[in-house]
Amino acid sequence: MNRMRCRDARMPVEAAPVQPPGQGRTQPAPPFWRAVAWAVALVLVQPAAAQPGAPTTPPASPAPESPGVVNSDLTAPLFYQILLGELQLRSGDPGAAYSLILDAARRQRDAGLYQRAVEMALQSRSGEAALVAAREWSAALPGDLEARRFHLQILLALNRVVESGPVLRDLIGASAVAEREDVINAIPPAYARVPDRQQALAVVRTALADSLRDPARATAAWTTVGRLELGLDRLDAALEAARQAQQANRGSPLPAMLALELLERGHVQAEPLVHVYLAAPVTDSERRSAVALTFARILLDLQRTTDARRLLDELTRSAPGLAEPWLLLATLQVQDNALPAASSSLQTYMTLARQAADERSGRGLTQAYLLMAQVAERQGDYATAGAWLDRIENADEIMAAQLRRASLLARQGQLQEARALLRQQPERRPEDARLKLVAEAQLLRDLKQYQAAYEVFGEAVARFPQETELLYDQAMMAEKAGRIDEMERLLRQLIAARPDHHHAYNALGYTLADRNIRLQEAKALIEKAVELAPNDAYIQDSLGWVEYRLGNTQRALTILEGAYRIRPDAEIAAHLGEVLWVLGQRERAIRIWREGLLLASDNETLQETLRRFRVTP
């Protein structure tokens, strides 16, 4: 997910290349340096010789009267010194050039000359010389924020992290009140390349000591600390920082953004912070909508479709001019087979996206055309579905369009023609051959042609042995085709190649548990998956299921309830409902099963569970 991050401030992040004088500065260069730059340019740029017989340039129209000329402090010796420095740089002696320009900067106490000296040092790859010039610049002109920014970025580039702390503290204190939050927000990316992140966190916390206590800056400061904790994978510490940030200002989006990153990492305890922000009085509706939209995307990734749909319904009402919520809502409506509603949402999205006419909207329109084709296909209108697919021009989405065309053919009883359509697609990029095989296998899987899908995945594995995920896909099709021994062989092959592949451990353990065989081995496999991915709800579901098979019903209930809280899912609902039923909590079991049917009425595990217990929720 491209998520939302705090907006960048103007703090430089990298030490080189540095911008030319005048670019990216908070104030224009002083008149003295402009006079020097013009004078040097006039000397260094040689005019072209006039060609015989060439037409002369007509006289220019009289220039408008200008105010009187204001002379700079540039003297002849100083001009010569600066000119000589530039000539030395052109002749390949940046060291001498640096010395001349730095001496001129000291004499004139001029920011533009100091910056030019820094640039020359960096051009000659002399970080220490650049640091000397930046340090002297800061000392000579203590009110120049650009000097402090250069000083800080060079210290970080040289990995002199401890020395950067006082400079960072002074930069924050010297910034305008309205800009301090932006400067603080820019700290995490500025320190992102520091090798010792623990040291970076300690230095930044010390530099932010005053800001953490200042109500006006505490939210930004605590959020910055939280992001640095997140960079160290200390999720609990990051969450505590986010809580401190929100306590200082419930209406700020910064803690909510950090909470969303934590939620994306599987730290479900961060979610209440997002709800607190969304429930707070609206001060910036645009940023609130951005947080809500990011939250909806994460909920979709977590397959919490009911919560995502509720949030998207609210977004389309409160911000109807925002395009992306309409597309996400339409995706859910197609999944729910609410085809008229999906078509209406897609029409709204396409209108808004065409008005935006940017690259992101172009990609979204391709997705909308695919969804419109899917709607028409489900309605049996294959001609209209094909017409929507004909609108797709994005080369990167051609394979998706052709997969949809193949699905249209297959639904009309032309499976062989559908497979031929995919096989005949040109391979414009190296990965297209793999995509074609995967698309064909997915088509066969959707049609429940599991043996054929298994064979196509096998072909893909043979052609692309380095793509270990194809082994996992082939194993899943072997299980669907009833070839359990083959599934186990493939998963063990995958585990040998990728000992950290938690899905492989989980799939093998769950399959054994579901068949009620080799339960201790199944539990060991699933526990290994839990060790690798402790916050994965599906792995927790597998652990609960194997505990249930082992007769540990109460422990199974606790684990399955936790998994269902993390990710309400039809299959988890099937397992949780069964455990509740066995424990005599039948009303609650029926309620959970009913929720599962709302999430996915065609889930095979849930349907089989209801048949076994002869229940119609």
C-alpha positions as CSV (number, residue, x, y, z in Angstrom):
1,M,0.0,0.0,0.0
2,N,1.5,3.6,-1.1
3,R,0.2,5.1,2.5
4,M,-0.1,8.2,3.6
5,R,2.9,9.8,5.3
6,C,3.5,13.0,7.0
7,R,4.1,15.7,4.5
8,D,7.7,16.7,4.0
9,A,9.2,19.8,5.4
10,R,12.0,21.7,3.8
11,M,14.8,20.1,5.8
12,P,17.4,18.6,3.4
13,V,17.8,14.9,3.6
14,E,20.8,14.1,1.5
15,A,24.2,15.8,1.5
16,A,24.6,15.9,-2.3
17,P,23.9,17.2,-4.8
18,V,23.2,20.6,-3.1
19,Q,21.0,23.1,-4.9
20,P,22.5,26.0,-6.7
21,P,22.5,29.4,-4.9
22,G,19.0,30.8,-4.7
23,Q,17.1,27.5,-5.2
24,G,15.2,26.1,-2.2
25,R,16.1,29.1,0.0
26,T,13.6,30.7,2.3
27,Q,14.8,34.2,1.2
28,P,16.3,35.5,-2.0
29,A,20.1,35.8,-2.2
30,P,21.4,39.2,-1.0
31,P,22.1,41.9,-3.6
32,F,25.8,41.4,-3.2
33,W,25.9,37.8,-4.2
34,R,23.5,38.5,-7.2
35,A,26.0,41.2,-8.4
36,V,28.9,38.7,-8.1
37,A,27.0,36.0,-10.0
38,W,26.0,38.3,-12.8
39,A,29.6,39.7,-13.1
40,V,31.2,36.3,-13.1
41,A,28.7,35.0,-15.7
42,L,29.4,37.9,-18.0
43,V,33.1,37.2,-17.9
44,L,32.9,33.4,-18.2
45,V,30.3,33.2,-21.0
46,Q,32.0,34.2,-24.3
47,P,29.8,35.8,-27.0
48,A,29.7,34.1,-30.4
49,A,31.5,35.9,-33.2
50,A,29.3,37.6,-35.7
51,Q,29.1,35.9,-39.1
52,P,29.8,37.9,-42.2
53,G,26.6,38.9,-44.0
54,A,24.4,37.8,-41.1
55,P,21.5,40.1,-40.5
56,T,22.0,42.5,-37.7
57,T,19.7,42.4,-34.7
58,P,17.1,45.2,-34.8
59,P,17.5,47.7,-32.1
60,A,15.5,46.8,-29.0
61,S,12.6,48.8,-27.9
62,P,13.4,51.3,-25.2
63,A,13.4,49.7,-21.8
64,P,11.0,51.1,-19.3
65,E,12.4,53.5,-16.8
66,S,13.8,51.7,-13.7
67,P,14.6,53.0,-10.3
68,G,18.1,54.2,-9.6
69,V,21.0,51.6,-9.6
70,V,22.0,50.4,-6.2
71,N,25.6,49.5,-6.1
72,S,26.8,46.4,-4.2
73,D,29.8,46.2,-1.9
74,L,31.7,44.3,-4.6
75,T,35.3,45.7,-5.0
76,A,37.7,45.0,-7.8
77,P,40.0,42.7,-5.7
78,L,37.0,40.8,-4.4
79,F,35.5,40.4,-7.8
80,Y,38.9,39.1,-9.1
81,Q,39.1,36.7,-6.2
82,I,35.7,35.2,-6.8
83,L,36.3,35.1,-10.6
84,L,39.6,33.3,-9.9
85,G,37.9,30.8,-7.7
86,E,35.3,29.9,-10.4
87,L,38.1,29.6,-13.0
88,Q,40.0,27.3,-10.7
89,L,36.9,25.1,-10.4
90,R,36.6,25.0,-14.2
91,S,40.2,24.1,-14.6
92,G,39.9,21.1,-12.3
93,D,41.2,22.4,-9.0
94,P,38.2,22.4,-6.7
95,G,40.4,22.6,-3.6
96,A,41.9,25.9,-4.6
97,A,38.5,27.2,-5.7
98,Y,37.0,26.3,-2.4
99,S,39.7,28.1,-0.4
100,L,39.2,31.3,-2.5
101,I,35.4,31.3,-2.2
102,L,35.4,30.5,1.5
103,D,37.9,33.3,2.2
104,A,35.6,35.7,0.3
105,A,32.6,34.4,2.3
106,R,34.4,35.1,5.5
107,R,35.4,38.6,4.4
108,Q,31.8,39.5,3.3
109,R,29.8,37.3,5.7
110,D,27.7,36.5,2.7
111,A,25.3,33.5,2.7
112,G,25.5,32.9,-1.0
113,L,29.3,32.7,-0.9
114,Y,29.2,30.3,2.0
115,Q,26.8,28.1,0.2
116,R,29.0,28.2,-2.9
117,A,32.0,27.0,-0.8
118,V,29.9,24.1,0.5
119,E,28.9,23.2,-3.0
120,M,32.5,23.2,-4.2
121,A,33.6,21.0,-1.3
122,L,30.9,18.5,-2.0
123,Q,31.8,18.6,-5.7
124,S,35.3,17.6,-4.8
125,R,33.9,14.9,-2.4
126,S,35.4,16.5,0.6
127,G,32.7,16.1,3.3
128,E,35.0,17.5,6.0
129,A,35.7,20.7,4.0
130,A,31.9,21.1,3.4
131,L,31.3,20.7,7.1
132,V,33.9,23.4,7.9
133,A,32.2,25.9,5.5
134,A,28.7,25.0,6.8
135,R,29.8,25.3,10.4
136,E,31.4,28.7,9.8
137,W,28.3,29.8,7.9
138,S,26.1,29.0,10.8
139,A,28.4,30.8,13.2
140,A,28.7,33.9,11.0
141,L,25.0,34.2,10.3
142,P,23.2,32.6,13.2
143,G,19.8,33.8,11.9
144,D,20.2,32.0,8.6
145,L,18.1,28.8,8.8
146,E,19.5,27.6,5.5
147,A,23.0,27.5,7.1
148,R,21.6,25.3,9.9
149,R,19.9,23.0,7.4
150,F,23.2,22.5,5.4
151,H,25.1,22.0,8.7
152,L,22.7,19.3,9.8
153,Q,22.5,17.4,6.5
154,I,26.3,17.3,6.2
155,L,26.7,16.0,9.8
156,L,24.2,13.2,9.0
157,A,25.9,12.4,5.7
158,L,29.2,12.1,7.6
159,N,27.4,9.9,10.2
160,R,28.3,12.4,13.0
161,V,25.0,11.8,14.6
162,V,25.8,12.9,18.1
163,E,27.0,16.3,16.9
164,S,23.7,16.8,14.9
165,G,21.6,17.0,18.1
166,P,22.4,20.6,19.1
167,V,22.1,21.7,15.5
168,L,18.7,20.1,15.2
169,R,17.5,21.6,18.5
170,D,18.7,25.1,17.3
171,L,17.1,24.7,13.9
172,I,13.7,23.9,15.5
173,G,14.0,26.8,17.9
174,A,15.1,29.3,15.3
175,S,12.3,28.3,12.8
176,A,9.2,30.4,12.5
177,V,6.4,29.2,14.8
178,A,4.2,28.3,11.8
179,E,7.0,26.2,10.3
180,R,8.2,24.2,13.4
181,E,5.7,21.4,13.0
182,D,6.9,20.9,9.4
183,V,10.6,20.9,10.5
184,I,9.8,18.3,13.3
185,N,7.8,16.1,10.8
186,A,10.8,16.1,8.5
187,I,13.1,14.6,11.1
188,P,12.4,10.8,10.5
189,P,13.3,10.9,6.8
190,A,16.3,13.1,7.5
191,Y,17.7,10.5,9.9
192,A,16.5,7.5,7.9
193,R,19.9,6.6,6.5
194,V,21.7,6.8,9.8
195,P,23.2,3.3,10.4
196,D,22.7,3.3,14.2
197,R,19.0,3.9,14.5
198,Q,19.1,3.5,18.2
199,Q,21.6,6.3,18.5
200,A,19.6,8.4,16.1
201,L,16.5,8.0,18.3
202,A,18.4,9.0,21.5
203,V,19.8,12.1,19.8
204,V,16.5,13.1,18.4
205,R,14.7,12.6,21.7
206,T,17.2,14.8,23.4
207,A,16.9,17.5,20.7
208,L,13.1,17.3,21.0
209,A,13.0,17.6,24.8
210,D,11.6,21.1,24.9
211,S,9.1,20.3,22.1
212,L,7.8,17.2,23.9
213,R,6.8,19.4,26.8
214,D,5.4,22.3,24.6
215,P,1.6,21.8,24.0
216,A,2.0,23.5,20.6
217,R,4.6,21.1,19.4
218,A,4.1,18.0,21.5
219,T,1.9,16.2,18.9
220,A,4.4,16.6,16.1
221,A,7.3,15.7,18.5
222,W,5.7,12.6,19.9
223,T,4.7,11.4,16.4
224,T,8.3,11.9,15.2
225,V,9.5,9.8,18.2
226,G,6.9,7.2,17.3
227,R,8.1,7.0,13.7
228,L,11.7,6.5,14.8
229,E,10.5,3.7,17.2
230,L,8.6,2.2,14.3
231,G,11.9,2.2,12.3
232,L,13.4,0.1,15.1
233,D,10.4,-2.3,14.9
234,R,9.5,-1.4,18.5
235,L,5.8,-1.4,17.9
236,D,4.7,-1.0,21.5
237,A,6.9,2.0,22.0
238,A,5.7,3.5,18.8
239,L,2.1,3.0,19.9
240,E,2.8,4.7,23.3
241,A,4.3,7.6,21.4
242,A,1.2,7.9,19.2
243,R,-1.0,7.9,22.3
244,Q,1.0,10.7,23.9
245,A,0.8,12.6,20.6
246,Q,-3.0,12.2,20.5
247,Q,-3.4,13.2,24.1
248,A,-1.8,16.5,23.2
249,N,-4.1,17.1,20.3
250,R,-7.0,14.8,19.5
251,G,-7.8,16.7,16.3
252,S,-4.4,16.3,14.7
253,P,-4.1,13.7,11.9
254,L,-0.4,12.9,12.8
255,P,-1.1,10.4,15.5
256,A,-3.8,8.7,13.4
257,M,-1.3,8.4,10.5
258,L,1.2,6.7,12.7
259,A,-1.5,4.5,14.1
260,L,-2.4,3.4,10.5
261,E,1.2,2.4,9.9
262,L,1.1,0.3,13.1
263,L,-2.2,-1.2,12.1
264,E,-0.7,-2.1,8.7
265,R,2.1,-3.9,10.6
266,G,-0.6,-5.9,12.4
267,H,-0.6,-4.0,15.7
268,V,-4.3,-4.0,16.2
269,Q,-4.1,-2.0,19.5
270,A,-3.4,1.1,17.4
271,E,-6.9,1.1,15.8
272,P,-8.7,3.0,18.6
273,L,-6.4,6.0,17.9
274,V,-7.8,6.2,14.3
275,H,-11.4,6.1,15.6
276,V,-10.6,8.8,18.1
277,Y,-9.3,11.1,15.3
278,L,-12.2,10.3,13.0
279,A,-14.7,11.1,15.8
280,A,-13.1,14.4,16.7
281,P,-14.5,17.7,15.5
282,V,-13.5,18.3,11.9
283,T,-10.8,21.0,11.5
284,D,-9.4,19.9,8.2
285,S,-11.9,17.9,6.2
286,E,-9.4,17.2,3.4
287,R,-6.9,15.6,5.8
288,R,-9.7,13.8,7.6
289,S,-10.8,12.3,4.3
290,A,-7.3,11.2,3.5
291,V,-7.0,9.4,6.9
292,A,-10.4,7.8,6.4
293,L,-9.5,6.6,2.9
294,T,-6.2,5.1,4.0
295,F,-8.0,3.4,6.9
296,A,-10.5,1.9,4.4
297,R,-7.7,0.6,2.2
298,I,-6.1,-1.1,5.3
299,L,-9.5,-2.6,6.3
300,L,-9.8,-4.0,2.8
301,D,-6.3,-5.6,3.0
302,L,-7.4,-7.1,6.4
303,Q,-10.5,-8.4,4.6
304,R,-12.7,-6.5,7.1
305,T,-15.1,-5.8,4.3
306,T,-18.1,-4.8,6.6
307,D,-16.1,-2.1,8.4
308,A,-14.5,-0.9,5.1
309,R,-17.9,-0.7,3.4
310,R,-19.3,1.3,6.3
311,L,-16.4,3.8,6.2
312,L,-16.6,4.1,2.4
313,D,-20.4,4.7,2.6
314,E,-19.6,7.6,5.0
315,L,-16.8,8.9,2.8
316,T,-18.9,9.0,-0.4
317,R,-21.5,11.0,1.5
318,S,-19.2,13.4,3.3
319,A,-16.8,13.9,0.4
320,P,-18.7,13.0,-2.8
321,G,-16.1,14.8,-5.0
322,L,-13.3,12.4,-3.9
323,A,-12.9,9.8,-6.6
324,E,-11.2,6.9,-5.0
325,P,-13.8,6.0,-2.4
326,W,-16.3,5.4,-5.2
327,L,-13.9,2.9,-6.9
328,L,-13.2,1.0,-3.6
329,L,-16.9,1.0,-2.8
330,A,-17.8,-0.4,-6.2
331,T,-15.2,-3.2,-5.7
332,L,-17.0,-4.3,-2.6
333,Q,-20.4,-4.0,-4.3
334,V,-19.3,-6.2,-7.1
335,Q,-18.1,-8.8,-4.5
336,D,-21.5,-8.6,-2.8
337,N,-23.2,-9.0,-6.2
338,A,-24.9,-5.6,-5.7
339,L,-24.6,-5.0,-9.4
340,P,-26.8,-1.9,-10.0
341,A,-25.2,-0.2,-7.0
342,A,-21.7,-1.1,-8.3
343,S,-22.6,0.2,-11.8
344,S,-23.8,3.5,-10.3
345,S,-20.6,3.9,-8.1
346,L,-18.4,3.2,-11.1
347,Q,-20.2,5.8,-13.2
348,T,-19.6,8.4,-10.5
349,Y,-16.0,7.4,-10.2
350,M,-15.4,7.5,-14.0
351,T,-16.9,11.0,-14.2
352,L,-14.6,12.3,-11.4
353,A,-11.5,10.5,-12.7
354,R,-11.9,11.9,-16.2
355,Q,-12.1,15.4,-14.7
356,A,-8.9,14.8,-12.8
357,A,-7.1,13.5,-15.9
358,D,-3.9,12.5,-14.1
359,E,-1.8,9.3,-14.2
360,R,-3.4,7.9,-11.0
361,S,-6.9,8.5,-12.4
362,G,-5.8,6.8,-15.7
363,R,-4.9,3.6,-13.8
364,G,-8.1,3.8,-11.8
365,L,-10.2,4.1,-15.0
366,T,-8.6,0.8,-16.2
367,Q,-9.8,-0.8,-13.0
368,A,-13.2,0.7,-13.4
369,Y,-13.5,-0.7,-17.0
370,L,-12.5,-4.1,-15.7
371,L,-15.2,-3.9,-13.0
372,M,-17.8,-2.7,-15.4
373,A,-17.0,-5.7,-17.6
374,Q,-17.4,-7.9,-14.6
375,V,-20.8,-6.4,-13.8
376,A,-22.0,-6.9,-17.4
377,E,-20.6,-10.5,-17.4
378,R,-22.5,-11.4,-14.3
379,Q,-25.6,-10.0,-15.8
380,G,-25.1,-12.2,-18.8
381,D,-24.5,-9.3,-21.2
382,Y,-21.2,-10.5,-22.8
383,A,-21.3,-8.0,-25.6
384,T,-21.3,-5.1,-23.2
385,A,-18.6,-6.7,-21.1
386,G,-16.4,-7.0,-24.2
387,A,-17.1,-3.4,-25.1
388,W,-15.8,-2.2,-21.7
389,L,-12.7,-4.3,-22.1
390,D,-12.1,-2.7,-25.5
391,R,-11.6,0.6,-23.8
392,I,-8.5,-0.5,-21.9
393,E,-5.4,1.0,-23.5
394,N,-2.9,0.7,-20.6
395,A,-0.3,-1.9,-21.7
396,D,0.3,-2.9,-18.0
397,E,-3.4,-3.9,-17.7
398,I,-3.8,-5.8,-21.0
399,M,-3.2,-9.1,-19.2
400,A,-6.0,-8.4,-16.7
401,A,-8.3,-7.4,-19.6
402,Q,-7.4,-10.6,-21.4
403,L,-8.1,-12.7,-18.3
404,R,-11.5,-11.1,-18.1
405,R,-12.1,-11.8,-21.9
406,A,-11.0,-15.4,-21.3
407,S,-13.5,-15.6,-18.4
408,L,-16.2,-14.4,-20.7
409,L,-15.4,-17.2,-23.2
410,A,-15.2,-19.8,-20.5
411,R,-18.6,-18.8,-19.1
412,Q,-20.0,-19.3,-22.6
413,G,-18.7,-22.9,-22.7
414,Q,-15.5,-22.1,-24.7
415,L,-12.9,-23.1,-22.1
416,Q,-10.3,-24.2,-24.7
417,E,-10.7,-21.0,-26.7
418,A,-10.2,-19.1,-23.4
419,R,-7.0,-20.9,-22.6
420,A,-5.8,-20.3,-26.2
421,L,-6.5,-16.6,-25.9
422,L,-4.2,-16.4,-22.9
423,R,-1.5,-18.5,-24.4
424,Q,-1.4,-16.4,-27.6
425,Q,-0.8,-13.1,-25.8
426,P,2.5,-11.5,-26.9
427,E,5.2,-11.3,-24.3
428,R,6.2,-7.7,-24.3
429,R,8.2,-8.0,-21.0
430,P,10.3,-10.8,-19.5
431,E,7.6,-11.3,-16.7
432,D,4.8,-11.7,-19.2
433,A,5.4,-15.4,-19.8
434,R,4.9,-16.0,-16.1
435,L,1.9,-13.8,-15.9
436,K,0.2,-15.7,-18.8
437,L,0.7,-19.0,-17.0
438,V,-0.6,-17.7,-13.7
439,A,-3.6,-16.1,-15.4
440,E,-4.5,-19.4,-17.1
441,A,-4.1,-21.3,-13.8
442,Q,-6.3,-18.7,-12.0
443,L,-8.9,-19.1,-14.7
444,L,-9.0,-22.8,-14.2
445,R,-9.1,-22.5,-10.4
446,D,-12.1,-20.1,-10.7
447,L,-13.8,-22.7,-12.8
448,K,-12.9,-25.4,-10.2
449,Q,-10.7,-27.2,-12.7
450,Y,-8.2,-27.9,-10.0
451,Q,-6.3,-30.7,-11.6
452,A,-5.7,-28.6,-14.7
453,A,-4.8,-25.6,-12.6
454,Y,-2.3,-27.8,-10.7
455,E,-0.7,-28.8,-14.0
456,V,-0.4,-25.3,-15.3
457,F,1.2,-24.1,-12.1
458,G,3.6,-27.1,-12.5
459,E,4.5,-25.8,-15.9
460,A,5.1,-22.3,-14.4
461,V,7.3,-23.8,-11.7
462,A,9.4,-25.7,-14.3
463,R,9.9,-22.5,-16.3
464,F,10.5,-20.2,-13.4
465,P,12.2,-22.3,-10.6
466,Q,13.4,-19.2,-8.8
467,E,9.8,-18.0,-8.2
468,T,9.2,-19.9,-5.0
469,E,5.7,-18.5,-4.6
470,L,4.7,-20.6,-7.6
471,L,5.5,-23.7,-5.5
472,Y,3.0,-22.5,-2.9
473,D,0.3,-21.9,-5.6
474,Q,0.9,-25.3,-7.1
475,A,0.6,-26.9,-3.6
476,M,-2.7,-25.2,-3.0
477,M,-4.1,-26.6,-6.2
478,A,-2.8,-30.1,-5.3
479,E,-4.8,-29.9,-2.1
480,K,-7.9,-28.8,-4.0
481,A,-7.4,-31.6,-6.5
482,G,-7.3,-34.1,-3.6
483,R,-3.5,-34.8,-4.0
484,I,-2.6,-34.4,-0.3
485,D,0.7,-36.3,-0.6
486,E,1.8,-34.1,-3.5
487,M,0.7,-30.9,-1.6
488,E,2.9,-32.0,1.4
489,R,5.9,-32.7,-0.9
490,L,5.6,-29.3,-2.5
491,L,5.2,-27.5,0.8
492,R,8.2,-29.2,2.3
493,Q,10.2,-28.4,-0.8
494,L,9.2,-24.8,-0.3
495,I,10.1,-24.8,3.4
496,A,13.5,-26.2,2.5
497,A,14.0,-23.3,0.0
498,R,12.4,-20.7,2.2
499,P,12.7,-21.5,5.9
500,D,10.9,-18.3,6.7
501,H,7.8,-18.9,4.6
502,H,5.2,-18.9,7.3
503,H,2.3,-19.6,4.9
504,A,3.9,-22.9,3.9
505,Y,4.1,-24.0,7.6
506,N,0.6,-22.8,8.2
507,A,-0.9,-24.5,5.1
508,L,0.7,-27.8,5.9
509,G,-0.2,-27.7,9.5
510,Y,-3.8,-26.7,8.9
511,T,-4.3,-29.4,6.3
512,L,-3.2,-32.0,8.7
513,A,-5.4,-30.6,11.5
514,D,-8.4,-30.3,9.2
515,R,-8.1,-34.0,8.3
516,N,-7.6,-34.8,12.0
517,I,-4.3,-36.6,11.4
518,R,-0.8,-36.2,12.8
519,L,-2.1,-33.5,15.2
520,Q,1.0,-33.0,17.2
521,E,3.0,-32.5,14.0
522,A,0.4,-30.2,12.7
523,K,0.5,-28.1,15.9
524,A,4.3,-27.9,15.7
525,L,4.1,-26.6,12.1
526,I,1.5,-24.0,13.0
527,E,3.4,-22.9,16.1
528,K,6.4,-22.3,13.8
529,A,4.1,-20.2,11.5
530,V,2.9,-18.2,14.6
531,E,6.6,-17.6,15.6
532,L,7.2,-16.2,12.1
533,A,4.0,-14.1,11.8
534,P,2.4,-13.7,15.3
535,N,-0.2,-11.2,14.2
536,D,-1.6,-13.2,11.2
537,A,-5.3,-13.9,11.9
538,Y,-5.4,-16.9,9.6
539,I,-2.5,-18.5,11.3
540,Q,-4.1,-17.9,14.7
541,D,-7.2,-19.5,13.2
542,S,-5.2,-22.6,12.3
543,L,-3.7,-22.7,15.9
544,G,-7.2,-22.5,17.4
545,W,-8.4,-25.2,15.0
546,V,-5.6,-27.7,15.9
547,E,-6.2,-27.0,19.6
548,Y,-9.9,-27.9,19.0
549,R,-8.9,-31.1,17.2
550,L,-6.6,-32.0,20.2
551,G,-9.6,-31.5,22.6
552,N,-8.4,-28.3,24.1
553,T,-11.7,-26.6,23.5
554,Q,-11.5,-23.7,25.9
555,R,-8.1,-22.7,24.6
556,A,-9.3,-23.1,21.1
557,L,-12.2,-20.7,21.9
558,T,-9.8,-18.0,23.2
559,I,-7.5,-18.2,20.2
560,L,-10.4,-18.2,17.7
561,E,-12.1,-15.3,19.3
562,G,-8.9,-13.3,19.1
563,A,-8.4,-14.2,15.4
564,Y,-12.0,-13.2,14.6
565,R,-11.5,-9.9,16.3
566,I,-8.4,-9.2,14.2
567,R,-10.1,-10.3,10.9
568,P,-13.8,-11.1,10.7
569,D,-13.7,-13.8,8.0
570,A,-16.2,-16.5,6.9
571,E,-13.8,-19.4,7.4
572,I,-12.7,-18.2,10.9
573,A,-16.5,-17.7,11.6
574,A,-17.1,-21.4,10.7
575,H,-14.4,-22.6,13.1
576,L,-15.4,-20.2,15.9
577,G,-19.1,-21.1,15.5
578,E,-18.3,-24.8,15.7
579,V,-16.4,-24.5,19.0
580,L,-19.2,-22.3,20.5
581,W,-21.7,-24.9,19.4
582,V,-19.8,-27.8,21.0
583,L,-19.5,-25.7,24.2
584,G,-23.2,-25.3,24.3
585,Q,-23.3,-21.6,23.3
586,R,-25.6,-22.2,20.4
587,E,-27.2,-18.8,20.1
588,R,-23.9,-17.2,19.9
589,A,-22.6,-19.8,17.4
590,I,-25.6,-19.1,15.1
591,R,-25.0,-15.4,15.3
592,I,-21.3,-15.9,14.3
593,W,-22.3,-18.2,11.5
594,R,-24.8,-15.6,10.3
595,E,-22.1,-12.9,10.3
596,G,-19.9,-15.3,8.3
597,L,-22.6,-15.7,5.6
598,L,-22.8,-12.0,5.3
599,L,-19.0,-11.8,4.8
600,A,-19.0,-14.7,2.2
601,S,-22.1,-16.7,1.6
602,D,-20.3,-19.1,-0.7
603,N,-17.4,-20.0,1.6
604,E,-17.0,-23.8,1.3
605,T,-15.8,-24.3,4.9
606,L,-18.7,-22.4,6.3
607,Q,-21.3,-24.2,4.1
608,E,-19.8,-27.6,5.0
609,T,-20.0,-26.7,8.7
610,L,-23.6,-25.7,8.5
611,R,-24.5,-28.9,6.7
612,R,-22.7,-31.0,9.3
613,F,-24.7,-29.4,12.1
614,R,-27.9,-29.1,10.1
615,V,-28.2,-25.4,10.9
616,T,-29.8,-22.7,8.8
617,P,-28.8,-19.4,10.4
